[in-house]
Amino acid sequence: MTESILKEYFENKISSEFLSADLNGSIKKLTYDTSQISVVEMESDSEFEIEQTHLNKILNDALNRNLTFDNLKTIASGLMFSEYFTWDSDTEIGNRIATIIVELDNTEINFPISTENLKLWKEYLESGIHKLKRKHD
């Protein structure tokens, strides 16, 4: 995953297909239950704040099959560990963004990525009502 390409995608400068091509092969399986993400970090002194529109964009592109579920997981993992991409978890919308990113990054313990769950994440992002059910509930 290349942070500059993800930024350009969020800024509508490149297509989801271009982003997807960059993301493919970014996650390497180490063992049956561990993996490692390869990220090319931004060379920048500033930060890029993830907003509701950015998260909505990746969810919509996954629903429209322009991004794969693996692409979403890679983006979430990259965002989780990035020093460039940020969000304000102290605001209501920032907290929703943080929650969705964490849930997309940790599908094994949270929620599987599915069409139905993508719709529920979109609803949560917009309304603040979290309706997803954990696998073990």
Long-range contacts (C-beta under 8 A, 24 or more apart in sequence): 1-26, 1-37, 1-38, 1-39, 1-40, 1-74, 1-75, 1-78, 2-39, 2-40, 3-39, 3-40, 3-41, 3-42, 3-78, 3-82, 3-84, 3-85, 4-40, 4-42, 6-75, 6-78, 6-85, 7-42, 7-48, 7-84, 7-85, 9-57, 10-48, 10-50, 10-54, 10-57, 15-66, 16-61, 16-66, 16-67, 17-66, 19-67, 19-71, 20-66, 20-67, 20-68, 20-71, 23-67, 23-70, 23-71, 23-74, 23-75, 24-71, 26-74, 26-78, 27-70, 27-73, 27-74, 27-77, 33-108, 37-74, 37-77, 37-78, 37-81, 39-78, 39-81, 39-82, 41-82, 41-83, 41-84, 42-84, 44-84, 47-83, 47-84, 47-85, 47-86, 48-84, 48-85, 48-86, 49-85, 49-86, 49-87, 49-88, 50-79, 50-85, 50-86, 50-87, 50-97, 50-101, 51-87, 51-93, 51-97, 52-93, 52-96, 52-97, 52-125, 52-126, 55-97, 55-100, 55-101, 55-125, 56-122, 56-125, 56-126, 59-118, 59-121, 59-122, 59-125, 60-122, 62-113, 62-118, 63-115, 63-118, 63-119, 63-122, 69-113, 69-114, 72-104, 72-113, 73-104, 73-105, 73-107, 73-113, 75-104, 76-101, 76-102, 76-104, 76-105, 77-105, 79-105, 80-105, 92-128, 96-124, 96-125, 96-128, 97-125, 99-124, 99-130, 100-124, 100-125, 103-132, 110-134, 111-135
